[in-house]
Amino acid sequence: MSAAATGAEQAETVTEDQQPLPRHVEVAIVGAGFGGLGAAISLERAGFRDFAVLERGSEVGGTWWFNSYPGCQCDVPSNLYSFSFARKPDWSRSYPEQPEVLDYLRECTRRFGIRDRIHLDCEMREATWEEAEQRWRIDTSRGEVFARVLVVAPGLLSEPKTPDIPGLDTFEGETVHTARWGEGRDFAGERVAVVGTGATAVQLVPRLQPEVERLYVLQRTPPWVLPLLDRAVGDRLKRLYRAVPAAQDVARGFVYSLREPLAVPMAIAPKLAKLLEAVSRAHLRRQVRDRELRRTLTPDYVVGCKRMLLTNAWYPALTSANVELITEGLEEIRGRILVGSHGTEREVDAIIFATGFTPTDPPIAHALRGTDGRTLAEAWDGSPQAYLGTTVAGFPNLFFMYGPNTNLGHNSIIYMLESQYEYLMRAMRAMRDRGLGRIEVREDVQRAFNEGVQRRLKSTVWNSGRCASWYLDADGENPVMWSDFTFRFRRLAKGFDLDEHHVAARARDGAGREPTAVG
């Protein structure tokens, strides 16, 4: 039975084609990207069917719905960047592009029968823990929802970061962040500036270059770039995957076994990163003949300190006649004139910000209030932390997907998410089997875990690679990256232990009745 059918009351604000928003559910999930949808499917498969997914966008997909800029492509092979419990035998490419990933997520909602519990255009504004009732009160753009358990899956790359530049508000042309591309954008024949040279820019610039009159790429720091070993998946291999599903499982395991050892130069023995650097330098020499331009495009930090980028098209685009690489930050805007930090001036018709996101200050943290009334942002005080990136002391019955210190520099985040789903399911079963209404990780357990993570991170390329990256917070701590092999994270997630938590039996209502059991 759907969550919509189990709620005793319905919120009033309902538009055509929307499912009525339930008033009461056992589990509310915020976000319908990989994290939220995977959690919902895992709950469904485990028999915990009284849930609602709250998604602020107009379609499922999360990052893959908001990021629709030309060239948007996954940098993890499709066989690994997909749920292990939801095979897709007919991926068109080894590295899928955005439309295909989005279609895959849509298909998953239909395949597992959860579409009726997904509420689109439903933004969570605030969620407050109510101790007496052992529940979360969730204020959304479509009304209030009460949930015993709250799963938040906002994604790490969901909230765009646009620099505060003098004159931006009076710029006379068009501006857009790549994470809010939308539909119908056309820059053909225009003079365009792309601000940033990270993962988004290296995909977007080669697609823009043939269309625009002039393209200015503003670079503060060059990235390390590796070849993209992408190819079309042949019909013969697709037929094999359909006929013998285990063959795709073998392929998934093979890809995992190739990528997991990259944790060694990243986190275990950073000196080995020189091997990756040699590959990147050779790639640059092959594609850029101009010695001065090569010097400008060569990073001066350890490979992996910032995200390594996979592309074969970035360097050829930068050497095109209508492209100019400007090695300055954007200092000021005067009308249509962009002024660089070294005084360079260029007149443009449009500015595209490929300037990343805010992972160390996630907006959702400002909207969650725990046992003492403080927001999660106040509790974190600029440095997010959680136990296994999943649970947070002071915030009972709250589970993060893709939370602090779960990001990777070498493998698929889907593997990490599925480990978190396992942790969530074990917690849900414990609550059901023991009649618990409240579960909260102990502060000392969370502190010990995070001290260990931060200690291991100090010697990794992310912390000691001589770069200023979005992995580090204002205090130099790293609340973003996982510090070890992914299989070790999975082993820890499987070891759910009630003794590491504060728990309480399920409260009874005013009439002395127990609320509906979990699951």
C-alpha positions as CSV (number, residue, x, y, z in Angstrom):
1,M,0.0,0.0,0.0
2,S,1.3,3.5,-0.9
3,A,2.2,6.1,1.7
4,A,-0.5,8.3,0.2
5,A,-3.1,5.7,1.2
6,T,-1.8,5.2,4.7
7,G,-1.9,8.9,5.8
8,A,-5.0,9.7,7.9
9,E,-5.0,13.3,6.6
10,Q,-3.8,14.9,3.4
11,A,-2.1,18.2,2.9
12,E,-4.3,20.7,1.1
13,T,-2.0,22.0,-1.6
14,V,-2.3,19.6,-4.5
15,T,-2.1,20.4,-8.2
16,E,-3.1,18.4,-11.2
17,D,-1.1,15.2,-11.8
18,Q,0.4,15.3,-8.3
19,Q,-0.1,12.6,-5.8
20,P,-1.7,13.9,-2.6
21,L,0.9,14.6,0.0
22,P,0.4,12.3,3.0
23,R,0.1,13.9,6.4
24,H,1.8,11.0,8.3
25,V,4.4,8.5,7.1
26,E,6.9,6.3,8.8
27,V,9.8,7.5,6.6
28,A,10.2,10.7,4.7
29,I,12.9,10.9,2.1
30,V,14.2,14.3,1.0
31,G,15.6,14.2,-2.5
32,A,15.0,12.0,-5.6
33,G,18.4,11.6,-7.0
34,F,20.5,8.4,-6.7
35,G,20.7,8.7,-2.9
36,G,17.0,9.2,-2.3
37,L,15.6,6.9,-4.9
38,G,18.0,4.1,-3.9
39,A,16.9,4.5,-0.3
40,A,13.2,4.4,-1.3
41,I,13.8,1.2,-3.4
42,S,15.7,-0.4,-0.6
43,L,12.9,0.3,1.8
44,E,10.4,-1.0,-0.7
45,R,12.3,-4.2,-1.2
46,A,12.7,-4.8,2.5
47,G,9.0,-4.4,3.2
48,F,9.1,-0.9,4.7
49,R,6.5,0.6,2.3
50,D,5.1,3.5,4.3
51,F,7.3,6.3,2.9
52,A,7.2,9.5,0.9
53,V,9.9,11.0,-1.3
54,L,9.9,14.8,-1.3
55,E,11.6,16.3,-4.3
56,R,11.9,20.0,-5.0
57,G,12.5,19.5,-8.7
58,S,9.8,18.8,-11.4
59,E,11.2,15.4,-12.1
60,V,13.3,12.7,-10.4
61,G,17.1,12.6,-11.0
62,G,18.6,15.1,-8.6
63,T,22.0,16.1,-9.9
64,W,21.2,14.4,-13.2
65,W,18.0,16.5,-13.6
66,F,19.4,19.9,-12.6
67,N,22.7,19.5,-14.6
68,S,21.5,19.4,-18.2
69,Y,24.2,21.5,-19.8
70,P,25.6,20.3,-23.2
71,G,28.2,17.6,-22.8
72,C,27.1,16.6,-19.3
73,Q,28.5,13.0,-18.8
74,C,29.3,10.6,-16.0
75,D,33.0,10.0,-15.3
76,V,32.4,6.6,-13.9
77,P,31.7,3.6,-16.2
78,S,27.9,2.8,-16.6
79,N,28.2,-0.7,-15.3
80,L,29.5,0.7,-12.0
81,Y,27.5,3.9,-11.9
82,S,24.2,2.1,-11.5
83,F,22.4,0.2,-8.8
84,S,23.7,-3.4,-8.3
85,F,20.0,-4.4,-7.9
86,A,18.8,-2.7,-11.0
87,R,20.9,-3.8,-14.0
88,K,20.6,-2.0,-17.3
89,P,21.9,-4.3,-20.1
90,D,21.6,-1.7,-22.9
91,W,23.8,1.2,-21.8
92,S,24.7,3.0,-25.1
93,R,28.2,4.0,-23.9
94,S,30.8,2.9,-21.4
95,Y,30.5,6.4,-19.9
96,P,26.8,7.5,-20.2
97,E,25.7,11.1,-20.8
98,Q,23.1,12.9,-18.8
99,P,19.9,12.1,-20.7
100,E,20.6,8.3,-20.4
101,V,21.4,8.4,-16.7
102,L,18.2,10.4,-16.1
103,D,16.2,7.9,-18.1
104,Y,17.7,5.1,-16.1
105,L,16.5,6.7,-12.8
106,R,13.0,7.3,-14.2
107,E,12.9,3.7,-15.3
108,C,13.9,2.5,-11.8
109,T,11.0,4.3,-10.2
110,R,8.6,2.4,-12.5
111,R,10.4,-0.9,-12.2
112,F,10.3,-1.0,-8.4
113,G,6.8,0.5,-8.1
114,I,7.7,3.6,-6.1
115,R,6.5,6.3,-8.5
116,D,3.2,6.8,-6.6
117,R,5.1,7.8,-3.4
118,I,7.3,10.5,-5.1
119,H,6.1,14.0,-4.7
120,L,7.6,16.5,-7.2
121,D,7.7,20.2,-6.8
122,C,7.7,19.6,-3.1
123,E,10.5,21.5,-1.4
124,M,11.4,20.8,2.2
125,R,11.7,24.2,4.0
126,E,12.4,23.0,7.5
127,A,12.3,19.8,9.6
128,T,12.2,19.9,13.4
129,W,12.6,16.9,15.7
130,E,9.7,16.7,18.2
131,E,11.0,14.7,21.2
132,A,7.7,14.0,22.9
133,E,6.1,12.5,19.8
134,Q,9.4,10.9,18.6
135,R,8.9,12.2,15.1
136,W,10.0,14.8,12.6
137,R,7.7,17.7,11.7
138,I,8.5,18.6,8.1
139,D,7.4,21.9,6.6
140,T,7.2,21.7,2.8
141,S,6.1,23.9,0.0
142,R,3.0,21.7,-0.2
143,G,2.1,21.5,3.4
144,E,3.3,19.7,6.6
145,V,4.3,16.0,6.8
146,F,5.1,14.1,10.0
147,A,7.6,11.2,9.8
148,R,9.1,8.9,12.4
149,V,12.3,8.6,10.3
150,L,13.8,11.2,8.1
151,V,16.2,10.3,5.3
152,V,17.9,13.3,3.7
153,A,19.7,12.8,0.3
154,P,20.3,16.3,-1.0
155,G,23.4,15.3,-3.0
156,L,26.8,16.8,-2.8
157,L,26.5,18.6,-6.2
158,S,23.0,20.1,-5.9
159,E,23.4,23.7,-4.7
160,P,25.3,25.9,-7.2
161,K,27.9,28.3,-6.0
162,T,28.2,31.6,-7.9
163,P,31.0,34.0,-6.9
164,D,30.1,37.4,-5.5
165,I,31.5,39.6,-8.2
166,P,31.1,43.4,-8.2
167,G,28.9,44.5,-11.1
168,L,27.3,41.0,-11.7
169,D,23.8,42.3,-10.8
170,T,24.1,44.9,-13.5
171,F,25.6,42.8,-16.2
172,E,23.8,43.6,-19.5
173,G,24.0,40.1,-21.0
174,E,22.8,36.6,-20.0
175,T,24.2,34.7,-17.0
176,V,23.7,31.1,-16.0
177,H,25.2,28.5,-13.7
178,T,25.7,25.1,-15.3
179,A,23.6,23.5,-12.6
180,R,20.6,25.6,-13.6
181,W,20.9,25.3,-17.4
182,G,17.3,24.6,-18.2
183,E,15.9,24.3,-21.7
184,G,16.2,26.4,-24.8
185,R,19.6,28.1,-24.2
186,D,21.3,29.0,-27.4
187,F,24.6,30.9,-27.5
188,A,25.2,30.5,-31.3
189,G,27.2,33.4,-32.7
190,E,27.7,35.1,-29.3
191,R,30.8,36.1,-27.3
192,V,30.7,33.9,-24.2
193,A,32.8,33.7,-21.1
194,V,33.1,30.4,-19.1
195,V,34.2,31.0,-15.5
196,G,36.0,27.9,-14.1
197,T,38.0,25.0,-15.5
198,G,36.7,22.1,-13.4
199,A,34.7,18.9,-14.2
200,T,31.8,20.8,-15.7
201,A,33.8,23.2,-17.8
202,V,35.9,20.5,-19.5
203,Q,32.6,18.9,-20.7
204,L,30.8,22.1,-21.7
205,V,33.5,24.1,-23.5
206,P,34.1,21.5,-26.3
207,R,30.4,21.6,-27.0
208,L,30.1,25.4,-27.0
209,Q,33.3,26.1,-29.0
210,P,31.9,25.2,-32.5
211,E,28.8,27.3,-31.9
212,V,29.9,30.6,-30.5
213,E,31.7,33.5,-32.2
214,R,34.2,33.9,-29.4
215,L,34.8,31.9,-26.2
216,Y,36.8,33.1,-23.2
217,V,37.7,30.5,-20.6
218,L,38.7,32.0,-17.3
219,Q,41.1,29.8,-15.4
220,R,42.5,30.3,-11.9
221,T,44.0,26.8,-11.5
222,P,44.5,24.2,-14.3
223,P,43.2,20.7,-13.7
224,W,45.0,17.4,-14.1
225,V,43.4,15.8,-17.1
226,L,43.5,12.1,-18.0
227,P,42.3,10.4,-21.3
228,L,38.6,9.3,-21.4
229,L,38.5,5.7,-22.5
230,D,34.9,6.0,-23.7
231,R,33.3,3.8,-26.4
232,A,29.9,2.8,-27.7
233,V,28.6,-0.5,-26.3
234,G,28.0,-2.9,-29.1
235,D,24.8,-4.8,-29.8
236,R,26.5,-8.2,-29.2
237,L,27.5,-7.2,-25.7
238,K,24.0,-5.9,-25.0
239,R,22.5,-9.2,-26.1
240,L,25.0,-11.0,-23.9
241,Y,24.0,-8.9,-20.9
242,R,20.3,-9.6,-21.6
243,A,20.7,-13.3,-22.0
244,V,23.2,-13.8,-19.2
245,P,22.7,-11.2,-16.5
246,A,25.5,-12.6,-14.5
247,A,27.9,-11.5,-17.2
248,Q,27.1,-7.9,-16.4
249,D,27.7,-8.6,-12.8
250,V,31.2,-9.9,-13.7
251,A,31.8,-6.8,-15.8
252,R,30.7,-4.6,-12.9
253,G,33.1,-6.5,-10.6
254,F,35.9,-6.1,-13.1
255,V,35.5,-2.3,-13.4
256,Y,35.4,-2.1,-9.6
257,S,38.6,-4.0,-9.3
258,L,40.3,-1.7,-11.8
259,R,39.2,1.5,-10.1
260,E,39.5,0.5,-6.4
261,P,43.4,0.3,-6.5
262,L,43.4,4.0,-7.3
263,A,42.8,4.6,-3.6
264,V,46.5,3.7,-3.1
265,P,48.0,6.8,-4.8
266,M,45.2,8.9,-3.5
267,A,45.0,7.9,0.1
268,I,47.5,5.2,1.0
269,A,50.8,5.9,-0.7
270,P,50.5,9.4,-2.3
271,K,54.0,9.2,-3.7
272,L,52.6,6.8,-6.3
273,A,50.5,9.7,-7.7
274,K,53.5,10.5,-9.8
275,L,52.4,7.7,-12.1
276,L,49.1,9.4,-12.8
277,E,50.9,12.6,-13.2
278,A,53.1,11.1,-15.9
279,V,50.0,9.9,-17.8
280,S,48.4,13.3,-17.6
281,R,51.5,15.1,-18.8
282,A,51.8,12.7,-21.8
283,H,48.1,13.4,-22.6
284,L,48.8,17.1,-22.5
285,R,51.9,16.8,-24.8
286,R,50.0,14.8,-27.3
287,Q,47.1,17.3,-27.6
288,V,48.8,20.7,-27.1
289,R,51.8,21.6,-29.4
290,D,52.3,25.1,-28.1
291,R,54.9,25.0,-25.4
292,E,53.7,28.2,-23.6
293,L,50.1,27.0,-23.6
294,R,51.2,23.6,-22.2
295,R,53.0,25.4,-19.4
296,T,49.8,27.4,-18.6
297,L,47.8,24.2,-18.5
298,T,50.2,22.3,-16.3
299,P,49.2,22.2,-12.6
300,D,51.7,22.8,-9.8
301,Y,50.0,20.7,-7.2
302,V,49.8,16.9,-6.6
303,V,47.6,15.0,-9.0
304,G,44.3,14.1,-7.3
305,C,44.5,17.1,-4.8
306,K,41.7,18.5,-6.9
307,R,39.3,16.2,-8.9
308,M,41.0,14.5,-11.8
309,L,39.2,15.0,-15.0
310,L,38.6,12.6,-17.8
311,T,38.3,14.1,-21.3
312,N,39.8,13.9,-24.8
313,A,38.1,17.1,-26.0
314,W,39.2,19.8,-23.6
315,Y,42.7,20.5,-24.9
316,P,41.7,20.5,-28.6
317,A,38.9,22.9,-27.7
318,L,41.3,25.3,-26.0
319,T,43.6,25.3,-29.0
320,S,40.8,26.3,-31.4
321,A,41.0,29.7,-33.1
322,N,37.9,31.2,-31.5
323,V,38.9,30.2,-27.9
324,E,41.1,32.3,-25.6
325,L,42.3,31.0,-22.2
326,I,42.6,33.7,-19.6
327,T,44.6,32.8,-16.6
328,E,42.9,35.2,-14.2
329,G,40.0,35.2,-11.9
330,L,37.0,37.4,-12.6
331,E,37.5,40.6,-10.6
332,E,34.7,43.0,-11.8
333,I,32.0,43.5,-14.4
334,R,31.3,46.8,-16.0
335,G,28.3,46.7,-18.3
336,R,29.4,43.9,-20.7
337,I,33.1,44.2,-19.9
338,L,34.7,41.5,-17.8
339,V,37.7,42.7,-15.8
340,G,40.2,40.0,-14.8
341,S,42.3,40.1,-11.6
342,H,45.3,41.2,-13.6
343,G,43.4,43.9,-15.4
344,T,42.5,42.0,-18.6
345,E,39.3,43.3,-20.2
346,R,37.0,41.3,-22.5
347,E,33.5,42.3,-23.8
348,V,31.0,39.4,-23.8
349,D,27.3,38.7,-24.4
350,A,26.9,35.9,-21.8
351,I,28.6,34.5,-18.7
352,I,28.5,30.9,-17.9
353,F,29.5,30.0,-14.3
354,A,31.1,26.5,-14.0
355,T,32.0,27.3,-10.5
356,G,30.9,24.3,-8.6
357,F,28.9,23.8,-5.4
358,T,28.8,24.2,-1.6
359,P,29.6,20.8,-0.1
360,T,31.1,22.1,3.1
361,D,28.0,24.2,3.8
362,P,25.0,22.2,2.5
363,P,21.8,24.4,2.5
364,I,19.8,21.5,4.0
365,A,21.9,21.7,7.2
366,H,20.3,25.1,7.9
367,A,16.8,23.6,7.7
368,L,17.2,20.7,10.1
369,R,16.6,21.3,13.9
370,G,17.6,18.6,16.4
371,T,17.0,17.8,20.1
372,D,18.3,21.2,21.4
373,G,16.6,23.4,18.8
374,R,19.8,24.2,17.0
375,T,20.1,23.7,13.3
376,L,22.5,21.1,11.9
377,A,24.5,24.0,10.5
378,E,24.9,25.5,13.9
379,A,25.9,22.1,15.4
380,W,28.5,21.5,12.7
381,D,29.8,25.1,12.9
382,G,31.3,25.1,9.5
383,S,32.7,21.6,9.6
384,P,30.2,18.8,8.7
385,Q,30.6,15.5,10.4
386,A,28.6,12.3,10.9
387,Y,29.0,8.7,11.9
388,L,29.7,6.8,8.7
389,G,28.5,9.8,6.8
390,T,25.0,8.7,7.8
391,T,23.9,9.5,11.3
392,V,24.5,12.6,13.5
393,A,24.5,13.0,17.3
394,G,21.7,15.2,18.5
395,F,19.5,14.4,15.5
396,P,17.5,11.2,16.3
397,N,16.0,9.1,13.5
398,L,17.9,11.1,10.9
399,F,19.9,9.3,8.1
400,F,22.0,11.1,5.5
401,M,22.7,9.6,2.1
402,Y,26.0,10.9,0.6
403,G,26.7,12.6,3.9
404,P,30.0,14.0,5.2
405,N,33.2,12.1,4.3
406,T,31.6,9.7,1.8
407,N,32.8,11.4,-1.5
408,L,35.4,9.5,-3.5
409,G,38.3,10.3,-5.7
410,H,38.7,6.9,-7.3
411,N,35.4,4.8,-7.4
412,S,31.7,5.0,-7.7
413,I,29.5,6.8,-5.2
414,I,26.8,4.3,-5.9
415,Y,28.9,1.7,-4.0
416,M,29.1,4.0,-1.0
417,L,25.3,4.7,-1.2
418,E,24.4,1.0,-1.2
419,S,26.6,0.6,1.9
420,Q,24.6,3.4,3.5
421,Y,21.3,1.7,2.5
422,E,22.4,-1.4,4.3
423,Y,23.1,0.6,7.4
424,L,19.6,2.2,7.1
425,M,17.9,-1.1,6.7
426,R,19.7,-2.6,9.8
427,A,18.5,0.5,11.8
428,M,15.0,0.1,10.5
429,R,14.9,-3.6,11.4
430,A,16.2,-2.9,14.9
431,M,13.5,-0.3,15.5
432,R,10.8,-2.6,14.3
433,D,12.0,-5.7,16.1
434,R,12.7,-4.0,19.4
435,G,9.8,-1.6,19.3
436,L,12.0,1.5,19.3
437,G,10.7,5.0,18.6
438,R,14.0,6.7,18.8
439,I,17.6,6.0,17.7
440,E,20.5,8.4,17.9
441,V,24.2,7.8,17.4
442,R,26.3,8.5,20.6
443,E,28.4,11.6,20.4
444,D,31.5,9.8,21.6
445,V,31.1,7.2,18.9
446,Q,30.7,9.9,16.2
447,R,33.7,11.8,17.6
448,A,36.0,8.8,17.6
449,F,35.0,7.9,14.1
450,N,35.6,11.4,12.7
451,E,38.9,11.8,14.5
452,G,40.1,8.6,12.8
453,V,38.9,9.7,9.4
454,Q,40.6,13.2,9.8
455,R,43.8,11.6,11.0
456,R,44.0,9.3,8.0
457,L,43.1,12.2,5.6
458,K,46.1,14.3,6.7
459,S,48.5,12.3,4.6
460,T,46.3,11.9,1.5
461,V,46.6,14.0,-1.6
462,W,43.3,15.7,-0.8
463,N,44.8,17.3,2.3
464,S,48.5,17.5,1.6
465,G,48.6,17.9,-2.2
466,R,49.4,21.7,-2.2
467,C,46.1,22.9,-3.6
468,A,43.1,24.9,-2.4
469,S,40.1,22.6,-3.2
470,W,36.4,22.4,-2.3
471,Y,37.2,19.4,-0.2
472,L,38.5,21.5,2.7
473,D,36.6,23.7,5.1
474,A,37.6,27.1,6.6
475,D,39.6,25.3,9.3
476,G,41.5,23.1,6.9
477,E,39.5,20.0,7.9
478,N,38.2,17.7,5.1
479,P,34.5,16.9,5.7
480,V,34.0,15.7,2.1
481,M,36.3,12.8,1.2
482,W,36.4,9.2,2.4
483,S,39.9,8.3,3.6
484,D,40.3,4.7,2.6
485,F,39.2,1.8,0.4
486,T,35.4,1.6,-0.3
487,F,35.2,-2.0,0.8
488,R,36.3,-0.9,4.2
489,F,33.5,1.6,4.4
490,R,31.1,-1.2,3.5
491,R,32.5,-3.5,6.2
492,L,31.9,-0.7,8.8
493,A,28.4,0.0,7.5
494,K,27.4,-3.7,7.9
495,G,28.5,-3.6,11.5
496,F,25.4,-1.7,12.8
497,D,25.6,-1.9,16.6
498,L,22.7,-0.7,18.8
499,D,25.2,-0.2,21.7
500,E,26.7,2.7,19.7
501,H,23.3,4.5,19.9
502,H,21.0,6.1,22.4
503,V,17.6,4.4,22.0
504,A,14.2,4.7,23.5
505,A,11.1,2.5,23.3
506,R,8.2,3.7,21.2
507,A,6.0,6.2,23.0
508,R,2.3,5.7,23.3
509,D,-0.2,8.4,22.3
510,G,-2.6,10.2,24.7
511,A,-5.1,7.2,24.6
512,G,-2.4,4.8,25.6
513,R,-2.1,3.2,22.2
514,E,1.1,2.5,20.4
515,P,1.5,4.1,17.0
516,T,1.7,1.9,14.0
517,A,4.8,-0.2,14.0
518,V,7.8,0.6,11.8
519,G,7.7,-1.3,8.5
